[in-house]
Amino acid sequence: MQPPRFILPDANTPQRLRQFERTEQATDFMRGAVCGAIIALTPVIGALALWRLL
């Protein structure tokens, strides 16, 4: 006796792939913004630390 077979819906429909792409773009944008903020603040923090030592 064979077990019942279930047919699952296709997970990679065009709508779902577009949603994944939008989510990935939003994630990439946020990562870029955070990295840019860190890069911009690093010299400022270094200058403040150096100024405090003088």
VOMI-964341 format. One record per atom (N, C-alpha, C): chain; residue number from 0; residue in three letters; x, y, z. Coordinates in pm, whole numbers. Last residue first. Layout:
@ch=A	i=NUM	aa=ALA	east=X	north=Y	up=Z
...
REM end
This chain:
@ch=A	i=53	aa=LEU	east=4459	north=6587	up=2355
@ch=A	i=53	aa=LEU	east=4548	north=6704	up=2349
@ch=A	i=53	aa=LEU	east=4529	north=6798	up=2464
@ch=A	i=52	aa=LEU	east=4259	north=6400	up=2383
@ch=A	i=52	aa=LEU	east=4391	north=6367	up=2437
@ch=A	i=52	aa=LEU	east=4483	north=6488	up=2439
@ch=A	i=51	aa=ARG	east=4048	north=6516	up=2247
@ch=A	i=51	aa=ARG	east=4037	north=6503	up=2392
@ch=A	i=51	aa=ARG	east=4173	north=6472	up=2456
@ch=A	i=50	aa=TRP	east=4133	north=6491	up=1985
@ch=A	i=50	aa=TRP	east=4117	north=6625	up=2042
@ch=A	i=50	aa=TRP	east=4111	north=6619	up=2194
@ch=A	i=49	aa=LEU	east=4114	north=6213	up=1956
@ch=A	i=49	aa=LEU	east=4245	north=6278	up=1948
@ch=A	i=49	aa=LEU	east=4239	north=6417	up=2010
@ch=A	i=48	aa=ALA	east=3838	north=6181	up=1976
@ch=A	i=48	aa=ALA	east=3925	north=6113	up=2072
@ch=A	i=48	aa=ALA	east=4063	north=6179	up=2073
@ch=A	i=47	aa=LEU	east=3754	north=6332	up=1755
@ch=A	i=47	aa=LEU	east=3712	north=6370	up=1890
@ch=A	i=47	aa=LEU	east=3800	north=6306	up=1996
@ch=A	i=46	aa=ALA	east=3872	north=6182	up=1549
@ch=A	i=46	aa=ALA	east=3912	north=6321	up=1570
@ch=A	i=46	aa=ALA	east=3872	north=6369	up=1710
@ch=A	i=45	aa=GLY	east=3733	north=5937	up=1576
@ch=A	i=45	aa=GLY	east=3879	north=5943	up=1592
@ch=A	i=45	aa=GLY	east=3927	north=6084	up=1619
@ch=A	i=44	aa=ILE	east=3474	north=6021	up=1517
@ch=A	i=44	aa=ILE	east=3503	north=5967	up=1650
@ch=A	i=44	aa=ILE	east=3653	north=5970	up=1677
@ch=A	i=43	aa=VAL	east=3520	north=6098	up=1250
@ch=A	i=43	aa=VAL	east=3469	north=6195	up=1348
@ch=A	i=43	aa=VAL	east=3500	north=6148	up=1489
@ch=A	i=42	aa=PRO	east=3600	north=5863	up=1123
@ch=A	i=42	aa=PRO	east=3696	north=5973	up=1138
@ch=A	i=42	aa=PRO	east=3650	north=6077	up=1240
@ch=A	i=41	aa=THR	east=3348	north=5710	up=1166
@ch=A	i=41	aa=THR	east=3478	north=5666	up=1217
@ch=A	i=41	aa=THR	east=3579	north=5781	up=1227
@ch=A	i=40	aa=LEU	east=3123	north=5807	up=1033
@ch=A	i=40	aa=LEU	east=3142	north=5841	up=1174
@ch=A	i=40	aa=LEU	east=3280	north=5804	up=1228
@ch=A	i=39	aa=ALA	east=3139	north=5703	up=774
@ch=A	i=39	aa=ALA	east=3137	north=5848	up=793
@ch=A	i=39	aa=ALA	east=3167	north=5887	up=938
@ch=A	i=38	aa=ILE	east=3131	north=5428	up=820
@ch=A	i=38	aa=ILE	east=3248	north=5486	up=754
@ch=A	i=38	aa=ILE	east=3254	north=5636	up=777
@ch=A	i=37	aa=ILE	east=2876	north=5410	up=934
@ch=A	i=37	aa=ILE	east=2994	north=5370	up=1012
@ch=A	i=37	aa=ILE	east=3119	north=5432	up=952
@ch=A	i=36	aa=ALA	east=2719	north=5494	up=719
@ch=A	i=36	aa=ALA	east=2717	north=5570	up=844
@ch=A	i=36	aa=ALA	east=2839	north=5536	up=929
@ch=A	i=35	aa=GLY	east=2776	north=5291	up=534
@ch=A	i=35	aa=GLY	east=2811	north=5430	up=504
@ch=A	i=35	aa=GLY	east=2814	north=5515	up=629
@ch=A	i=34	aa=CYS	east=2665	north=5070	up=666
@ch=A	i=34	aa=CYS	east=2810	north=5075	up=640
@ch=A	i=34	aa=CYS	east=2855	north=5217	up=609
@ch=A	i=33	aa=VAL	east=2395	north=5150	up=660
@ch=A	i=33	aa=VAL	east=2463	north=5128	up=789
@ch=A	i=33	aa=VAL	east=2614	north=5134	up=769
@ch=A	i=32	aa=ALA	east=2348	north=5160	up=384
@ch=A	i=32	aa=ALA	east=2329	north=5280	up=467
@ch=A	i=32	aa=ALA	east=2403	north=5266	up=600
@ch=A	i=31	aa=GLY	east=2398	north=4895	up=308
@ch=A	i=31	aa=GLY	east=2479	north=5003	up=254
@ch=A	i=31	aa=GLY	east=2469	north=5129	up=337
@ch=A	i=30	aa=ARG	east=2191	north=4768	up=447
@ch=A	i=30	aa=ARG	east=2331	north=4734	up=476
@ch=A	i=30	aa=ARG	east=2424	north=4844	up=427
@ch=A	i=29	aa=MET	east=1972	north=4884	up=316
@ch=A	i=29	aa=MET	east=1992	north=4908	up=459
@ch=A	i=29	aa=MET	east=2136	north=4876	up=499
@ch=A	i=28	aa=PHE	east=2008	north=4784	up=54
@ch=A	i=28	aa=PHE	east=2007	north=4928	up=79
@ch=A	i=28	aa=PHE	east=2036	north=4958	up=225
@ch=A	i=27	aa=ASP	east=1984	north=4507	up=98
@ch=A	i=27	aa=ASP	east=2111	north=4562	up=48
@ch=A	i=27	aa=ASP	east=2119	north=4712	up=74
@ch=A	i=26	aa=THR	east=1714	north=4500	up=176
@ch=A	i=26	aa=THR	east=1819	north=4458	up=269
@ch=A	i=26	aa=THR	east=1954	north=4514	up=227
@ch=A	i=25	aa=ALA	east=1592	north=4584	up=-60
@ch=A	i=25	aa=ALA	east=1575	north=4663	up=62
@ch=A	i=25	aa=ALA	east=1682	north=4628	up=165
@ch=A	i=24	aa=GLN	east=1669	north=4374	up=-230
@ch=A	i=24	aa=GLN	east=1712	north=4511	up=-259
@ch=A	i=24	aa=GLN	east=1700	north=4600	up=-135
@ch=A	i=23	aa=GLU	east=1538	north=4159	up=-106
@ch=A	i=23	aa=GLU	east=1684	north=4159	up=-114
@ch=A	i=23	aa=GLU	east=1737	north=4300	up=-142
@ch=A	i=22	aa=THR	east=1273	north=4235	up=-147
@ch=A	i=22	aa=THR	east=1324	north=4220	up=-10
@ch=A	i=22	aa=THR	east=1476	north=4225	up=-9
@ch=A	i=21	aa=ARG	east=1262	north=4226	up=-426
@ch=A	i=21	aa=ARG	east=1239	north=4353	up=-356
@ch=A	i=21	aa=ARG	east=1294	north=4347	up=-213
@ch=A	i=20	aa=GLU	east=1310	north=3950	up=-465
@ch=A	i=20	aa=GLU	east=1402	north=4048	up=-520
@ch=A	i=20	aa=GLU	east=1387	north=4184	up=-450
@ch=A	i=19	aa=PHE	east=1088	north=3835	up=-340
@ch=A	i=19	aa=PHE	east=1222	north=3806	up=-289
@ch=A	i=19	aa=PHE	east=1322	north=3910	up=-337
@ch=A	i=18	aa=GLN	east=891	north=3938	up=-512
@ch=A	i=18	aa=GLN	east=890	north=3975	up=-370
@ch=A	i=18	aa=GLN	east=1027	north=3949	up=-308
@ch=A	i=17	aa=ARG	east=959	north=3807	up=-748
@ch=A	i=17	aa=ARG	east=966	north=3954	up=-742
@ch=A	i=17	aa=ARG	east=969	north=4003	up=-598
@ch=A	i=16	aa=LEU	east=906	north=3544	up=-665
@ch=A	i=16	aa=LEU	east=1043	north=3581	up=-701
@ch=A	i=16	aa=LEU	east=1060	north=3733	up=-700
@ch=A	i=15	aa=ARG	east=629	north=3560	up=-632
@ch=A	i=15	aa=ARG	east=714	north=3532	up=-516
@ch=A	i=15	aa=ARG	east=859	north=3572	up=-544
@ch=A	i=14	aa=GLN	east=548	north=3602	up=-894
@ch=A	i=14	aa=GLN	east=517	north=3702	up=-791
@ch=A	i=14	aa=GLN	east=609	north=3684	up=-670
@ch=A	i=13	aa=PRO	east=638	north=3367	up=-1025
@ch=A	i=13	aa=PRO	east=694	north=3499	up=-1060
@ch=A	i=13	aa=PRO	east=667	north=3606	up=-954
@ch=A	i=12	aa=THR	east=696	north=3106	up=-782
@ch=A	i=12	aa=THR	east=610	north=3173	up=-879
@ch=A	i=12	aa=THR	east=672	north=3309	up=-912
@ch=A	i=11	aa=ASN	east=825	north=2897	up=-631
@ch=A	i=11	aa=ASN	east=898	north=2998	up=-709
@ch=A	i=11	aa=ASN	east=811	north=3058	up=-819
@ch=A	i=10	aa=ALA	east=674	north=2702	up=-519
@ch=A	i=10	aa=ALA	east=717	north=2811	up=-431
@ch=A	i=10	aa=ALA	east=783	north=2924	up=-510
@ch=A	i=9	aa=ASP	east=391	north=2543	up=-633
@ch=A	i=9	aa=ASP	east=524	north=2589	up=-672
@ch=A	i=9	aa=ASP	east=562	north=2711	up=-589
@ch=A	i=8	aa=PRO	east=223	north=2340	up=-389
@ch=A	i=8	aa=PRO	east=225	north=2449	up=-487
@ch=A	i=8	aa=PRO	east=368	north=2493	up=-514
@ch=A	i=7	aa=LEU	east=256	north=1983	up=-376
@ch=A	i=7	aa=LEU	east=277	north=2114	up=-315
@ch=A	i=7	aa=LEU	east=273	north=2223	up=-423
@ch=A	i=6	aa=ILE	east=68	north=1711	up=-361
@ch=A	i=6	aa=ILE	east=128	north=1800	up=-460
@ch=A	i=6	aa=ILE	east=135	north=1938	up=-398
@ch=A	i=5	aa=PHE	east=114	north=1410	up=-195
@ch=A	i=5	aa=PHE	east=67	north=1548	up=-187
@ch=A	i=5	aa=PHE	east=140	north=1630	up=-291
@ch=A	i=4	aa=ARG	east=2	north=1082	up=-193
@ch=A	i=4	aa=ARG	east=97	north=1179	up=-249
@ch=A	i=4	aa=ARG	east=35	north=1317	up=-245
@ch=A	i=3	aa=PRO	east=-31	north=836	up=64
@ch=A	i=3	aa=PRO	east=-89	north=936	up=-26
@ch=A	i=3	aa=PRO	east=18	north=1035	up=-73
@ch=A	i=2	aa=PRO	east=170	north=534	up=40
@ch=A	i=2	aa=PRO	east=118	north=650	up=114
@ch=A	i=2	aa=PRO	east=57	north=751	up=16
@ch=A	i=1	aa=GLN	east=62	north=216	up=-89
@ch=A	i=1	aa=GLN	east=144	north=337	up=-100
@ch=A	i=1	aa=GLN	east=83	north=450	up=-18
@ch=A	i=0	aa=MET	east=84	north=-118	up=0
@ch=A	i=0	aa=MET	east=0	north=0	up=0
@ch=A	i=0	aa=MET	east=89	north=125	up=0
REM end
